[in-house]
Amino acid sequence: MEMIGRYRITGRIGSGSFATVYRGQDDTLDVPVAVKVLADNWAANDDVRARFLAEARLLRRISDERIVRVYDIGTTDRGQPYFVMDLANGGSLEQLRKQLVAPGLALRLVAEAARALEVLHRNQLMHRDVTPGNILLTNTPQGVRVMLADLGVAKSLLDGYRDTMTAGTPAYMALEQANSSQLDQRSDIYSLACVTFALLTGRPPFPVKTLAELLSRNHAIGPVAIAPQIGAPDLLDQVLASALSPDPNRRPQTAAQFADVLDRLADTMPGGEAYRPRPISVSATATSIGVMPSAPPPMGALISGGRQGSSLTPRSETPVSMLDNYIGRGRYTPKKAQESHSLRFYLLVTVSAVVLLALTIFLTVFVLTS
């Protein structure tokens, strides 16, 4: 039976580039938990370790049922930091994307995810990796609860709009995020609109897999109309076209606005009656400071020949770029390999060489004199 701290590990939920999430049991409190453990090969890297612990602190800082909560933090016997959080026993929206549920229910769930984003934004944070897999579901006596997870690449909205690193999943990433410029809460809203489209159709709105494909796509072409095929009002296509615009000024300006319009659409569609929206609690914004900043207007033409006017060159996903996304570009420098051997090792090598040389001379003389 494997133990991490006082938590009994009962299975593995999933793993990423830097960490693995396990299903566990807190036998002291008799509750199931999720335990996220930093990978052994990154545990000694100070920058990666700091980013991992920063995620735990961010999750702990926000008190709202829509954000995954952290209860404990510690270090394994092997020196790997871990933190303990809510266990989502209902999977994620990724499973529902593959199975497809009633469109009204899908819109309700995304609206709840939008309220989770609103909580995050009011706490001056951008998620930067909103995907169906990072929106979790858990079953409670009061019904299904939607929770936002994985703040591994979250960024403060107070740090300024321009960023030096690209983070996120290309199929769900806004154009300005791919260009590492003018980031604010509306980039998260774009990503959630991609999630909405994917949950209603089974696929993201634009077939891109890499940053290069995202940057080279003709952004003048919007998402295909889907309202007729799922029996939705035409307003759905208008909302998605707006939220998926390459121009952040054309999108809903807050996640709360996006949630409200999704709920209005869900009121008219099958499955919408299966889930009732809940207001954002006052405690969710207890740590907020000031008013959420608004972004400056786009500088220059946003679309030019289907491409963003930018001198940045798209890079392919490599281990180095993946690490840059997580801890920041240029923060990691591999240590030079250094060989260190004892005096006995060098003595053994020297003796072996002498013996081999003597044996070679002996055999040579023996052969020549035979």
N, C-alpha and C positions, 0 to 999 in steps of 0.2 A: 504494500500500500504506500503510494507516494504522498509525501506531505510537503507543503510549502508553508513555512511558518506553522500556524495552528490549523491550516486549511487542508482538508483531505481532497486530493485530486481524483475526480471520477471520470474524466474524459477530456478530450481536446476539442475546442470549438473551431479554431482556425489559427493560421499563422501568416505573418507578413515578412517584409524584408528585415525588420528590426525586432519584432516581438512575437510571442505566441500567447494566445488566450486559451485558458483552460477552464473547464467546468469544475467547480469544487463544492465542498460542503463545509460549512462552519458548524462543527459538532457542538461547540460550546453554546451557540445561540440557536442551533438546529434550523439553519436557513441555507438555501443554495446560494452560491456566489459565482462570480467570474473573476479569474485571477490572470492579470496580464503581466508577463514576465519578459524582461529585455533579453534578447538573444545572448548566449554565452560569449560569442565572438565579438560582441560590441560592448560588453559590460565594463571593459577596462578603458574604453574611449570616453574621455571626460565630456566632450561635446555631445555625443549621442546620449550619454547617461543624463546630462543636464536637460536635454530636450525631452527625454522620456519622463523625468520627474516633473518637468514643467507641465506636461499634459495632465499628470495626476493632480497638480495644484490647481490648474484651471477647472477641472471637473469638480474638485472639492469646493472651490470658491463659489460656485453657482448653486443656489438652493431652489430647484424647481423639478417637478416630477417628469418634465419632458427632457431633461438632461441627465445622462447616466451619472449616478452618484458614486463617489469614491469613499470607502469606509475605513480603509487601512492601507498602510504602506510598509514595506520592509525589504530585507535583503535575504536571498537564499543562502544556503551553506556554501554555494559555489561563487558567491559574491555578485549575483545578479539581482538588481533591484526589481521589485514587483509592486503592483498595487491591486487592491481588491475592490470590486465594484458590483453594481447591480447585475444580476443574471437575467438576460432577456430570454424567457422561455418560449417565446412565440416566433423566433426567427427574425427575419428582416424583410424589408420591402423587396429585396432581391428575389426571395422565393415567390412573392406575389407577382413580381414582374414576369416570372417564367410560367406561372399558373394562370394569371389573369383572373381578377375578381370583378364583381359588378362595378360599372364605372362610377356610380354614385359613392360606393364605399371607398374606391380608390381615391377619389377626390377628397373625401373626408379625412382619410389617413394622411394625404399630402398636406392638407390644410393644418392638421395637427403638427406635422413636421415644420411647416412654415411658422407656427407659433413657437416651436422650439428654437428656430432660427431667430425669431424676434427677441426671445429671452437672451440669446447669445449676443445679438447685436446691441441690445440695451446695456449689456455688460461690456460693451466696447470691444467685442471680439468678432473676427471673421473666421468661419470654419475652414474654407478653402478646399474642402474635399467632400462636398455633399453628393453622395451617390446612394442608390437603393440599398447597398450593403451596409452603409453607415447610419441607416435609419432603422432602429430596432423596434420589435414588438414584444410586449410582455402581457401575459394573461393575469388579471387580478379579479378579485370578487366583484369589483365595480365594472369590469369589462376590459377590453383591450386598451393598453396604454402605449403610446408612441414615444420613443426616446431617441434623442440624437446622441451619437457616440463618435469616438475616434477624433480627438482634438490634437492629433500628433503634429499637424502642420498649421494649427490655428495661429492667427496673427492679430495683434492689437490694432483696432481702428484708430488709435491715437498715435501710431507710429508714422503717420504720413501715408500718402496714397501710393507712392511709388515703392516698389519692392525690388530686391536684387536677386530673387530666386523664384523659379516657377514651381508651383506645387499643385497637385490635383490630378484628376483622371481626365484625359483629353476628351472623351465622349461626353463628359458632363461639365466641361470647362468653358468659361466665357472667353471671348477673344482677348479682352484686355488683360485677363489673367494669364493667358498664354504668352502675352507680350510683356508680362511683368511690369505693367504700368497702370496707374489710375485705379487702384483696387479700393473698393469699399463694399458695403453690405449688398449692393445691387449685383455684384458678381456671384454671391451666394444665391440670390434670387434667381439668376439665370440658371444656375446648376439645379435648383429645385424645380424649375420649369422643365428641364430635361428629364428629371425624375418623374414628373407628372406625365409627360408624353410617354416615357418608357412604361410606366405602370398601366397606362391605358391601351398601349399597343404591343407591348412586349419587347420594344427596342428603343434606343435613344433616338432623338429626332434627326441627328446627322451621323452618317456612318463614318466616323473618324476613330482611329485607334492610336495615332501618334500626334505629337505636337506639330510635326511637319505637315501632316494631313489637315490638321485644324487650321494652321496658318495659311495654307494654300487653297483652302476651300473658298468657293465664291460666296461671300457672306451677304451678297445682295439677294440670294435665294433663301427664302424663309422655310419654315417647316411645312410639310404637306398637310392639307386639311384632313382632319379625322372625325369631325363632328358627325357627318352623315353616316359613317360606318358604325358608330357606336350609339347612335340615336340621341345625340346631345344637341343642345341649342347652338346656333351659329356663334354665339358669344364665346364658346369654348375656343374656337379657332382664333378669334380675335385676341383673346387673352393670351393664348400661347404664342401667337405671332409677336405680340408686344413684349412679353416676358423673355422671349428668345431673340430679341433684337440685338444686333451688335452694338447699338447705341444705348448705353446705360440710362440715358435720359428718357427713353421711350418705355422702359420697363416700369413695373410697380416700384415705387420708391422705398417701400418698407415691406418686410415679410408679412406684417400684420395685414396690410392692404391686399396682398396676394392671397392670404388665408381667407379673408372675407369674401372675395370674389369666387374662390373655389367652393366655399360653403354655399353661396347662392346658386351656383351651378348644380351642386350635389342635391339641393332641395328639389330639383326638377327631374332627377335621374334615378333609375333603379339602383337600390342599394344604399341610397343616401339616408334612408330612415334607420339603417342599422347602426349608426354611430352618431352621437350627438356631440357637437363641439363644446369645449370647456374654456372659460376665460383664462387669461394669464393671471397668475396670482401676484399680489403686491410684493411678496417676499422674493419673487423671481428677479426683481430689479433692485433689491436692497443694496447691492454693491455697486450699482451704476453710479457714474460720476458725470454729471452734466448731460447735455443733449447729444444724441448721436450725430456725428458730423455728416454733412452732405458733401458729395463729391463736386469738384469743380467741373465746368463744362468741358467736353472733349476738346483737345487741342488739335486744330487742323481737321482735314477731312477724314472721317472714320473709315470710309470705304473708298478705295481707289482701284478700279479694275478688279474688284473682288478680293483685294489683299489689303491688309492693314499697312498704313504708311509707317514703316518702322525699319530701322537699320539692323534690328536684331535678327540673327540667323537661327532658325530652329535647330535644336540639337536632338540627337537620338537618345533614347533612354539607355544608359549604361550604368554599371555599378557606381561610378564616380558621380554622375548626374543625380542618381537616386539618393546618394548620400548628401549631395549639395541641397536637394529639396528638403531633406529632413533637418539638417543642422545649420544650413547656410553655406553659400558658395565660398570656397577657399578656407573653410574652417578646419578641414581635415588634411593633414600632411602625413603620409605614411612614414614610419620610422625606417631608417636605413638598416638593412640587415647587418648584424654584427656576429661574427663567429667567435666563440670563446671556448678554448680547450685547456685542459689541465696540462701541467708539465709532464705527467705520465703519458699523455696522449702523444706529445711531440717526441718523447724518448722512444716510445713504441714505434712510431713512424720511422725514426732515424735508424733504430736497430734493424727493423724490417728491411729498410733500403740497403743497409750494409750487408745483411745476410743474403738478400737477393743478388747483389752485385758479386759477392764472393762465390755464390752458387753458379752464377753465369760464367765467371772466369774459370772456375773449376771444370765445368762442363765443356767450355771451349777448349781448354788445354787437353782435357781427356780425349776429346774427339780428334784433335790434331795430332796427338802422339800415339793414337791407337793404330 
